[in-house]
């Protein structure tokens, strides 16, 4: 776990090794005698062109205009209201930063990069003829500072190349002026003024044998540059010692609380370690800026794809869910801070008022900038009618409580957010034939053969409403608050999903009358399994429900993966693991690995080759340097999937090794966090679980099942050893640990 090595060449920015502190990000890559640093900041935005829902775009009007045979009748209802959009500027977007090119003498050749996780240091090893030499890079956890220690003076020149070199035409069309360039013997960089937002400055300065790099924003170019110079000023050899100590302390604390996992696969061990490292770089609370699609890393050679935005219909949730099993829920706090900020609250309350006419609800479009305005595309149902996007964010609040037991967080932060999201659902629901009914909604990004993207009672939205109702009822019980009658009504009168098919082949529909008839990149109609886990233990014990799920699973498989992208396959693997299909999840990740993981262990949006997924085929045919888009969602979703293979809680039952295939005969993990909160550790030897340890910091009860075991010996401090049937319920006192040992039964 301590180190990962990459061999040069690392030919593109997204093949590079990531460094970051939640705001300032660098990708370290290169070949031959040149090392490049692609740099950016997560808070560097052009916010012009953000869209809001226009006044008069009411949910009732959408329902009245809906005609299943004529989707065009809905189009006039959806009207965006752009905010400060100048001519020639398409959308609010993250801005490209730039790169610094560190050139060595011709006889110096890059050999390998070695990342020390415990130190938070990247060592770049070179060959100088037959002699070895090295550079050391350290990122400050709390300051906008990256140090490049060059004790042997290998770096001969540093060249600053702002993103303007590649995307000047697009920037000029939006009213940008050229950046100011700096080029001196001991200092280089640029300052990019922005038409309406803070300017960005990037600087590298040499002091002794150390180059320091800083990116700062300011009211104008001069202010941003002055701020960057202040960070780099007066850097001494002692400053480097202090920076290394600062980074070492931060990273050692981070890894001390993270799970320790051993898998019988060199790739997945390495990938999981790097994913967890990269998660910290992208979401560190020290940086205070929540991660978008690409975290703090935006390429310099093209404009940010999808604006580098906050994509809330799956992507951001996938990035952050790994915080829970990885035992770092505190990394969600900047995300919650953003959602509770005045700009976001203003937008969400405005949208709920316009859509459903209430003042105490929350609603949000599925893509936004860092102020809550949509990043293009408020002209249709896919953006406006996906209330489950905000519901999924609300689930993160509820999971934070379940995984931490923090009752004060539940009362002060989760409770009001969950209620606000649910109020909008309540206002959308109507009664029909004695049941609650959602007249119109979407299953994320699904389009039927007639061109419709929405319909009544989408299974995705129903599952989300049930999840919210269950969370609020449970939260009310914890907090001693009176539950709203609407929450119980939803549980009793709203269908858990919409069904289609004849009696022997009943399965989950996309929405009423709409079978899954094409490949669905979002597995949204199966959200009652994951992410929302909304059916409950009683439903899973019902043979009729299991038959519906089995039929739905087979039909989903039948429709294939021809339109899937990087984040679809880990999502599918988690669904498979939750259904205890222990051989299928790894097979799914193996396909994903071949298609979507590049040389630098980064996940890329498009498949690397044709033949399995045809998503955006024209883009796939472009050269890699033109079509490659690094995103964090696939990386973090795959890490979450690996944790789910080993331990997860579903329908009130904690399952150990449910997604581990037979070929993984030796697996162990320590301190995966589960709801409760609980810390679970386990060992699997020769294909069988030999030990499971459960620690309950706050006490509680757990129902547990262990793959391949029907009975295990239960023991603990102060408990006599006893044979126990599985699944079994275990009650624990605060800070009590119990062990299940594999000495009993099969």
C-alpha positions in Angstrom: 0.0 0.0 0.0 2.8 2.4 0.7 3.8 3.1 -2.9 2.7 2.9 -6.5 5.0 3.3 -9.5 4.4 4.3 -13.1 6.9 3.9 -15.9 7.4 6.9 -18.3 6.3 7.8 -20.9 3.1 9.1 -19.5 2.1 10.8 -22.7 -1.0 12.8 -21.9 -2.2 14.9 -18.9 -4.8 12.3 -18.0 -2.1 9.6 -17.8 -0.3 11.7 -15.3 -0.1 11.2 -11.5 -2.6 13.3 -9.7 -1.7 15.6 -6.8 -4.2 17.9 -5.1 -5.6 19.4 -1.9 -9.3 19.7 -2.7 -8.8 23.0 -4.6 -5.4 23.2 -6.3 -4.7 20.3 -8.6 -1.7 19.1 -10.7 -1.3 16.2 -13.1 2.4 15.2 -13.4 3.2 13.6 -16.8 5.9 13.6 -19.5 8.4 11.7 -21.6 12.0 11.9 -22.7 13.7 14.9 -21.1 10.5 16.9 -20.3 8.3 16.7 -17.3 5.0 18.6 -17.5 2.7 19.8 -14.8 -0.9 20.5 -15.9 -2.4 22.7 -13.2 -5.9 24.1 -12.3 -8.1 25.2 -9.5 -11.5 23.7 -8.6 -13.0 27.2 -8.0 -11.9 28.7 -11.3 -15.2 29.4 -13.1 -16.7 31.6 -15.8 -20.2 31.7 -14.3 -21.8 33.7 -17.2 -24.5 31.8 -19.0 -25.8 29.8 -16.1 -29.5 29.0 -16.5 -32.5 29.1 -14.2 -36.0 27.7 -14.7 -38.1 30.6 -16.1 -41.1 31.9 -14.3 -44.3 30.1 -15.5 -42.6 26.7 -16.1 -45.0 24.9 -13.8 -45.2 21.2 -13.2 -49.0 21.3 -13.7 -48.5 22.7 -17.2 -46.1 19.9 -18.0 -48.5 17.3 -16.9 -51.3 18.9 -18.9 -49.1 19.1 -22.1 -47.9 15.5 -21.8 -49.1 13.3 -24.7 -47.4 9.8 -24.9 -47.8 9.9 -28.7 -46.6 13.5 -29.2 -43.5 14.5 -27.3 -43.2 17.7 -29.2 -46.2 19.1 -27.2 -44.0 19.4 -24.1 -41.3 21.4 -25.7 -43.0 24.9 -25.4 -43.5 24.4 -21.7 -39.7 24.3 -20.9 -38.2 27.8 -21.1 -34.8 28.5 -19.6 -33.8 31.9 -18.2 -30.1 32.6 -18.9 -28.1 34.7 -16.5 -25.7 37.1 -18.1 -25.0 35.1 -21.2 -23.0 37.1 -23.7 -23.1 36.5 -27.4 -20.7 33.7 -28.4 -20.6 32.1 -24.9 -22.5 28.8 -24.6 -22.6 28.0 -20.9 -21.2 28.6 -17.5 -18.0 26.5 -17.3 -14.8 25.7 -15.5 -11.8 27.3 -17.1 -8.7 25.6 -18.5 -5.6 26.4 -16.5 -2.4 25.6 -18.3 0.9 23.7 -17.9 4.4 24.2 -16.9 7.1 22.3 -18.9 10.2 21.4 -17.0 13.0 20.7 -19.5 16.2 18.8 -18.6 19.4 18.5 -20.4 19.2 15.9 -23.3 21.2 13.3 -21.4 18.6 13.3 -18.6 15.7 10.8 -19.4 12.6 10.3 -17.3 12.4 6.7 -16.0 9.6 6.3 -13.4 7.3 8.1 -11.0 6.9 6.7 -7.5 4.0 7.9 -5.3 4.5 7.5 -1.5 1.0 7.5 -0.1 2.1 7.9 3.6 4.3 10.8 2.8 2.1 12.4 0.2 5.2 12.8 -2.0 5.9 12.0 -5.7 9.4 11.0 -6.6 10.4 11.3 -10.3 13.4 9.2 -11.1 15.6 9.9 -14.0 18.6 8.4 -15.7 21.6 10.6 -16.4 23.7 8.2 -18.5 24.2 5.3 -16.2 23.6 7.3 -13.1 20.2 7.6 -11.3 18.9 11.0 -10.2 15.6 12.2 -8.9 13.1 15.1 -8.2 10.7 15.2 -5.4 7.2 16.9 -5.6 5.2 17.8 -2.5 1.7 19.4 -2.4 0.7 21.3 0.6 -2.6 19.9 2.2 -3.8 23.4 3.2 -2.1 26.0 1.0 -2.1 26.6 -2.7 1.5 25.4 -3.0 3.3 22.6 -4.9 7.1 22.3 -4.3 9.5 20.6 -6.8 12.7 19.8 -5.0 15.6 19.5 -7.5 18.7 18.9 -5.4 20.9 18.0 -8.4 19.7 20.9 -10.6 18.4 18.7 -13.3 15.8 21.3 -14.5 17.4 23.6 -17.0 14.4 25.7 -18.1 10.7 26.0 -17.1 8.2 27.2 -19.7 4.7 28.4 -18.8 2.0 27.6 -21.3 -1.5 28.9 -20.4 -4.6 27.2 -21.8 -5.0 30.2 -24.1 -2.5 28.5 -26.4 -5.0 25.8 -27.3 -8.4 27.4 -26.8 -7.9 31.0 -27.6 -10.6 31.0 -30.3 -13.3 29.8 -27.8 -12.1 32.2 -25.1 -11.9 35.2 -27.5 -15.5 34.4 -28.7 -16.5 34.8 -25.0 -14.9 38.2 -24.6 -11.5 37.1 -23.1 -8.3 39.0 -23.5 -5.0 37.3 -23.9 -3.2 36.4 -20.6 -0.2 38.3 -19.3 2.9 36.1 -19.6 5.8 36.1 -17.2 9.2 34.8 -18.3 12.3 35.5 -16.1 15.3 33.5 -15.1 13.8 32.5 -11.7 10.1 33.1 -12.4 7.5 32.2 -15.0 3.8 32.0 -15.3 0.7 33.8 -16.5 -2.2 35.8 -15.3 -5.5 35.3 -17.1 -8.1 38.1 -16.7 -11.8 37.1 -16.9 -14.6 39.2 -18.3 -16.8 38.9 -15.2 -15.3 36.5 -12.7 -12.0 36.5 -10.7 -8.8 36.3 -12.7 -6.5 33.3 -12.4 -2.7 33.5 -11.9 -0.2 30.6 -12.2 3.4 31.0 -11.0 6.5 29.0 -10.7 9.5 30.5 -8.9 12.9 29.2 -8.1 14.5 29.6 -4.7 17.8 27.7 -4.3 17.2 24.2 -5.6 13.4 24.3 -5.2 10.8 25.4 -7.6 7.5 26.4 -6.0 4.2 26.6 -7.9 1.0 28.3 -6.9 -2.3 29.1 -8.5 -4.4 31.9 -7.1 -7.5 33.8 -8.0 -8.0 37.5 -7.5 -10.2 40.4 -8.4 -8.0 41.1 -11.4 -4.9 39.8 -13.0 -2.6 41.9 -10.8 -4.3 40.8 -7.6 -4.2 37.1 -8.5 -0.5 37.3 -9.5 0.3 39.2 -6.3 -1.4 36.4 -4.3 0.5 33.7 -6.1 3.8 35.5 -5.5 3.0 35.8 -1.8 2.6 32.0 -1.5 5.9 31.4 -3.2 7.9 34.2 -1.6 10.6 33.5 1.0 10.6 29.8 0.4 13.7 28.3 2.1 15.2 24.8 2.7 13.5 25.0 6.1 10.2 25.8 4.4 10.6 22.5 2.4 11.2 20.6 5.6 8.1 22.1 7.1 6.1 21.4 4.0 7.1 17.8 4.0 6.2 17.4 7.6 2.8 19.1 7.0 2.0 16.7 4.1 3.3 13.6 6.0 1.1 14.4 9.0 -2.0 15.0 6.9 -1.6 11.8 4.9 -0.7 9.6 7.8 -3.9 10.7 9.6 -5.9 10.0 6.4 -4.6 6.5 6.0 -4.7 5.7 9.7 -8.5 5.7 9.5 -9.0 4.3 6.0 -9.7 0.6 5.6 -6.9 -1.8 4.9 -7.7 -4.2 2.1 -5.8 -7.2 0.6 -7.1 -8.6 -2.6 -5.5 -11.4 -4.7 -5.0 -9.0 -7.6 -2.1 -6.7 -8.0 -4.2 -4.4 -10.3 -7.2 -4.0 -7.9 -5.0 -3.5 -4.8 -3.1 -0.8 -6.6 -6.2 0.7 -8.2 -8.0 0.9 -4.8 -5.1 2.5 -3.1 -4.7 5.1 -5.8 -8.5 5.7 -6.0 -8.6 6.4 -2.3 -5.5 8.7 -2.6 -7.1 10.5 -5.5 -10.4 10.9 -3.6 -8.5 12.7 -0.8 -6.8 15.0 -3.4 -10.1 15.9 -5.0 -12.3 16.3 -1.9 -10.1 17.2 1.0 -12.0 19.4 3.5 -8.8 21.5 3.8 -9.4 22.8 0.3 -13.0 23.5 1.0 -14.1 23.2 -2.7 -16.4 20.3 -3.5 -15.3 18.1 -6.5 -17.1 18.4 -9.8 -16.8 15.8 -12.6 -13.0 16.2 -12.8 -12.1 17.4 -9.4 -9.4 20.1 -9.4 -8.0 18.7 -12.6 -9.1 20.2 -15.9 -7.1 19.7 -19.0 -5.5 22.7 -20.6 -5.6 21.6 -24.3 -9.4 21.7 -24.6 -12.4 23.4 -23.0 -13.9 21.6 -20.1 -16.3 18.9 -21.2 -19.8 19.3 -19.7 -18.3 22.5 -18.3 -16.5 20.4 -15.7 -19.7 20.9 -13.8 -21.6 19.4 -10.9 -23.5 16.6 -12.6 -26.1 15.5 -10.0 -28.0 12.7 -11.8 -25.4 10.1 -10.8 -21.8 11.4 -11.2 -21.3 13.5 -8.1 -23.1 10.9 -6.0 -20.8 8.2 -7.3 -17.7 10.4 -6.5 -18.8 10.9 -2.9 -20.4 7.6 -1.9 -17.0 6.0 -1.5 -16.4 8.3 1.5 -18.7 6.0 3.6 -17.1 2.6 3.3 -13.7 4.3 3.2 -14.3 5.7 6.6 -13.9 9.4 5.6 -17.4 10.9 5.8 -15.9 14.2 6.7 -15.0 14.7 3.1 -18.6 15.2 2.4 -18.8 18.4 4.5 -17.7 20.8 1.7 -20.4 19.3 -0.5 -23.0 19.9 2.2 -21.7 23.4 2.7 -22.2 24.2 -1.0 -25.8 22.8 -1.0 -26.6 24.9 2.1 -24.9 28.1 0.8 -27.0 31.1 0.2 -26.7 30.9 -3.7 -27.8 27.3 -3.8 -30.6 27.7 -1.3 -31.9 30.7 -3.3 -31.9 28.7 -6.6 -33.5 25.6 -5.0 -36.2 27.4 -3.3 -37.0 29.5 -6.4 -37.2 26.4 -8.5 -39.6 24.7 -6.1 -41.8 27.7 -6.0 -41.9 28.0 -9.8 -42.4 24.3 -10.4 -44.9 23.3 -7.7 -45.9 26.6 -6.0 -44.5 26.0 -2.5 -42.1 28.1 -0.5 -40.7 25.4 1.8 -39.5 23.0 -0.9 -36.2 22.4 -2.7 -35.7 21.6 -6.4 -32.6 21.7 -8.6 -31.6 21.0 -12.2 -29.3 18.0 -12.6 -26.2 20.0 -13.8 -25.0 23.2 -12.1 -22.1 25.5 -11.5 -20.9 26.3 -8.0 -23.7 28.8 -7.5 -26.6 26.4 -8.4 -27.3 27.8 -11.9 -27.7 25.1 -14.6 -24.7 24.6 -16.9 -26.8 24.6 -20.1 -29.8 22.5 -21.0 -32.8 23.7 -19.0 -34.9 23.2 -22.1 -36.4 19.8 -21.5 -37.6 17.2 -19.0 -34.3 15.5 -18.5 -33.0 18.5 -16.6 -36.1 19.9 -14.9 -38.1 16.7 -14.1 -35.4 14.7 -12.4 -36.2 15.4 -8.8 -34.4 12.1 -7.9 -31.1 13.9 -8.6 -31.7 16.1 -5.6 -33.2 13.2 -3.7 -30.0 11.2 -4.2 -28.0 14.2 -2.8 -30.4 14.1 0.2 -29.6 10.5 0.6 -26.0 11.4 1.2 -27.1 13.5 4.1 -29.0 10.5 5.6 -26.1 8.1 4.9 -23.8 10.6 6.7 -25.9 10.2 9.8 -26.2 6.4 9.5 -22.4 6.0 9.1 -21.5 8.5 11.8 -24.3 8.4 14.3 -24.0 12.2 14.6 -27.4 13.2 15.9 -26.6 16.9 15.9 -25.8 16.8 12.2 -29.1 14.9 11.7 -31.1 17.6 13.5 -29.3 20.7 12.2 -28.4 19.8 8.6 -29.9 16.5 7.3 -33.4 16.9 8.7 -34.2 20.3 7.0 -32.6 19.2 3.7 -34.5 15.9 3.6 -37.8 17.7 4.4 -37.2 20.3 1.8 -36.6 17.8 -1.0 -39.6 15.6 0.2 -41.9 18.7 0.2 -41.4 19.0 -3.6 -42.3 15.3 -4.1 -45.3 15.7 -1.9 -46.5 18.6 -4.1 -46.0 16.6 -7.3 -48.0 13.6 -6.1 -51.7 13.2 -6.8 -54.3 10.5 -6.0 -55.5 8.1 -8.6 -57.7 5.0 -8.0 -57.0 5.1 -4.3 -53.2 5.2 -4.8 -50.7 7.9 -4.9 -49.5 8.7 -8.4 -46.6 10.8 -9.8 -48.1 12.2 -13.0 -44.8 12.9 -14.8 -41.1 12.3 -14.2 -38.0 10.8 -15.8 -35.7 7.9 -15.6 -32.4 9.6 -16.0 -31.4 10.0 -19.6 -33.8 7.3 -20.9 -35.5 8.1 -24.3 -38.0 5.7 -25.8 -38.4 4.9 -29.5 -41.0 7.7 -29.9 -38.6 10.3 -28.5 -40.2 10.7 -25.1 -37.9 11.3 -22.1 -40.6 11.2 -19.4 -43.8 9.5 -18.3 -46.0 8.8 -15.3 -44.8 6.9 -12.3 -41.1 6.3 -13.3 -39.7 3.6 -11.1 -36.6 5.7 -10.4 -38.7 8.5 -8.9 -40.9 6.2 -6.9 -37.9 4.5 -5.3 -36.4 7.9 -4.4 -39.7 9.1 -2.8 -39.8 5.9 -0.8 -36.2 6.2 0.3 -36.9 9.8 1.5 -40.0 8.8 3.3 -38.2 5.9 5.1 -35.3 8.2 6.1 -37.6 10.9 7.4 -39.7 8.5 9.4 -36.6 7.0 11.0 -35.1 10.5 11.6 -38.3 11.7 13.2 -38.1 8.7 15.6 -34.5 9.5 16.5 -35.1 13.2 17.0 -38.5 12.9 18.7 -40.1 15.0 16.0 -43.7 14.3 14.8 -43.7 12.6 11.4 -45.7 14.2 8.6 -48.7 12.2 7.5 -47.6 12.4 3.9 -44.5 10.3 4.7 -46.6 7.4 5.9 -49.0 7.9 3.1 -46.2 7.5 0.6 -45.1 4.3 2.2 -48.6 2.9 2.2 -50.1 4.2 -1.0 -47.3 4.9 -3.5 -46.2 1.9 -5.5 -42.6 0.8 -4.9 -42.1 0.6 -8.6 -44.1 0.4 -11.8 -44.7 -3.0 -13.4 -45.0 -4.3 -16.9 -45.2 -7.6 -18.6 -47.6 -10.6 -18.3 -48.2 -12.5 -15.1 -45.2 -14.8 -15.4 -42.8 -12.2 -16.6 -43.7 -9.2 -14.4 -40.8 -6.8 -14.2 -39.9 -3.3 -13.3 -40.9 -0.8 -16.0 -39.1 2.5 -16.8 -42.5 4.3 -16.3 -46.1 3.4 -16.9 -46.4 1.5 -20.1 -42.7 1.9 -20.9 -40.7 -1.3 -20.9 -36.9 -1.2 -20.9 -36.7 -1.5 -24.7 -33.3 0.0 -25.3 -29.9 0.0 -23.5 -30.3 2.3 -20.5 -26.9 3.9 -19.4 -28.4 4.9 -16.1 -29.7 1.8 -14.3 -32.3 4.1 -12.8 -35.3 1.8 -13.0 -33.4 -0.5 -10.7 -32.8 2.2 -8.1 -35.0 0.3 -5.5 -32.0 -2.1 -5.4 -29.2 0.5 -5.6 -28.7 3.3 -4.7 -32.0 3.8 -2.8 -32.4 0.3 -1.2 -36.0 1.2 -0.8 -37.8 -2.2 -0.7 -37.0 -3.2 2.8 -36.4 -6.6 4.4 -40.0 -7.8 4.3 -40.2 -7.2 0.5 -37.0 -9.2 -0.1 -38.5 -12.1 1.8 -41.6 -12.0 -0.5 -41.2 -14.6 -3.3 -43.3 -12.4 -5.6 -41.0 -9.4 -5.2 -37.9 -11.6 -5.8 -39.5 -12.9 -8.9 -40.1 -9.4 -10.2 -36.4 -8.5 -9.4 -35.1 -11.6 -11.1 -37.2 -10.9 -14.2 -36.0 -7.3 -14.2 -32.4 -8.4 -13.9 -32.6 -10.8 -16.8 -34.4 -8.2 -19.0 -31.8 -5.6 -18.1 -29.0 -8.0 -19.1 -30.8 -8.8 -22.3 -30.8 -5.1 -23.4 -27.0 -5.1 -23.1 -24.4 -2.5 -22.5 -23.9 -1.0 -25.9 -24.4 2.6 -24.7 -22.5 2.4 -21.4 -19.7 4.7 -20.3 -17.1 4.6 -17.5 -19.5 5.0 -14.6 -22.2 2.6 -15.8 -20.3 -0.7 -15.2 -19.3 -0.1 -11.6 -22.9 0.8 -10.9 -24.0 -2.4 -12.5 -21.4 -4.4 -10.5 -22.8 -3.0 -7.3 -26.4 -4.1 -8.3 -25.0 -7.5 -9.0 -23.2 -7.7 -5.7 -26.3 -6.7 -3.8 -28.2 -9.5 -5.5 -25.4 -11.9 -4.4 -24.3 -12.7 -7.9 -20.8 -13.2 -6.6 -19.2 -14.2 -9.9 -20.7 -11.5 -12.1 -19.4 -8.3 -10.4 -15.7 -9.0 -11.0 -16.4 -10.0 -14.6 -18.1 -6.7 -15.1 -15.2 -4.8 -13.5 -12.7 -6.7 -15.7 -14.5 -5.5 -18.8 -14.6 -2.0 -17.4 -10.9 -2.2 -16.7 -10.1 -3.0 -20.3 -12.4 -0.3 -21.7 -12.0 2.7 -19.4 -8.8 2.7 -17.4 -5.8 4.4 -19.0 -2.0 4.0 -18.4 -2.1 6.4 -15.4 -4.9 4.5 -13.6 -7.4 7.3 -14.5 -10.8 6.4 -15.7 -11.8 8.0 -19.0 -15.3 8.7 -20.1 -15.2 7.0 -23.6 -14.1 3.4 -24.2 -10.6 3.0 -25.5 -11.7 0.8 -28.4 -14.8 -0.1 -30.3 -16.6 -3.4 -30.0 -18.4 -3.4 -26.7 -19.8 0.1 -26.1 -20.8 2.3 -29.0 -21.5 5.4 -26.8 -20.5 8.5 -28.8 -19.0 6.4 -31.6 -17.8 9.4 -33.6 -15.8 10.6 -30.6 -14.3 7.1 -30.0 -12.8 7.3 -33.5 -10.9 10.4 -32.7 -7.2 10.2 -31.6 -6.8 9.6 -27.8 -5.3 13.0 -27.2 -8.5 14.6 -28.6 -11.2 12.3 -27.2 -9.9 11.4 -23.7 -11.9 12.9 -20.8 -10.8 12.0 -17.3 -13.7 11.8 -14.8 -13.7 10.9 -11.2 -17.1 9.1 -11.1 -15.9 5.9 -12.7 -12.8 5.7 -10.4 -14.8 6.3 -7.2 -17.7 4.1 -8.3 -15.3 1.2 -9.0 -13.7 1.7 -5.6 -17.1 1.7 -4.0 -17.9 -1.5 -5.9 -14.8 -3.2 -4.5 -15.8 -2.4 -1.0 -19.3 -3.6 -1.7 -18.0 -6.9 -2.9 -16.5 -7.4 0.6 -19.1 -5.8 2.8 -22.3 -3.9 2.4 -25.7 -3.5 4.1 -28.8 -4.0 2.0 -32.4 -4.4 3.1 -31.3 -4.4 6.7 -28.9 -7.3 6.3 -25.1 -6.9 6.4 -23.5 -9.2 3.9 -19.8 -10.2 4.1 -18.0 -11.4 0.9 -21.3 -11.4 -1.1 -19.6 -10.1 -4.2 -16.3 -12.0 -4.0 -15.9 -14.6 -6.7 -14.6 -18.1 -6.1 -11.3 -17.3 -7.8 -10.5 -14.8 -5.0 -9.7 -17.5 -2.5 -7.7 -15.2 -0.1 -9.2 -11.8 0.8 -9.0 -9.7 3.9 -10.1 -6.3 5.0 -10.0 -4.2 8.2 -12.3 -1.5 9.3 -14.7 -1.0 6.4 -17.3 1.4 7.7 -21.0 0.3 7.5 -24.2 1.9 8.7 -24.8 1.7 12.4 -22.1 3.1 12.6 -20.0 -0.1 12.5 -16.5 -1.0 11.6 -16.2 -4.5 10.0 -13.1 -6.6 9.4 -13.0 -10.1 7.9 -10.6 -12.8 6.6 -11.3 -15.3 3.8 -8.8 -18.1 3.4 -8.9 -21.0 0.9 -12.3 -19.7 -0.4 -14.0 -19.6 3.0 -14.6 -16.9 5.6 -12.6 -17.7 8.7 -13.2 -14.6 10.8 -15.4 -11.6 10.9 -15.0 -8.8 13.5 -17.7 -6.2 14.2 -17.0 -3.1 16.2 -19.8 -0.8 17.3 -18.5 2.6 18.5 -22.0 3.6 19.7 -23.6 0.1 20.2 -26.6 -1.2 18.4 -27.8 -4.3 16.5 -26.7 -5.9 13.3 -28.1 -8.7 11.2 -25.3 -10.4 9.4 -24.8 -13.0 6.7 -21.5 -14.4 5.6 -21.2 -15.8 2.0 -20.7 -19.6 2.1 -21.5 -19.9 5.9 -24.7 -21.0 7.5 -23.2 -21.2 11.1 -20.2 -19.6 12.7 -19.0 -19.3 16.3 -19.9 -16.1 18.0 -17.5 -14.8 20.6 -16.5 -11.5 22.2 -15.0 -9.9 25.3 -17.2 -11.1 28.2 -19.3 -13.3 25.9 -19.1 -17.1 26.0 -18.4 -18.7 22.7 -21.5 -20.0 21.0 -22.6 -21.5 17.7 -24.8 -19.2 15.8 -27.0 -19.6 12.7 -26.6 -17.2 9.8 -28.1 -14.8 9.0 -28.2 -13.8 12.7 -28.9 -10.8 14.7 -26.2 -9.5 17.1 -26.7 -6.9 19.8 -23.6 -4.8 20.8 -22.9 -2.4 23.6 -21.1 0.8 22.9 -17.4 0.2 21.9 -18.0 -3.6 22.0 -16.3 -5.9 19.4 -17.6 -9.4 18.6 -16.1 -12.1 16.4 -17.6 -14.7 14.1 -15.2 -17.5 13.6 -15.5 -20.1 10.9 -15.5 -23.3 12.9 -19.1 -24.2 12.6 -21.0 -25.5 9.6 -20.6 -24.8 5.9 
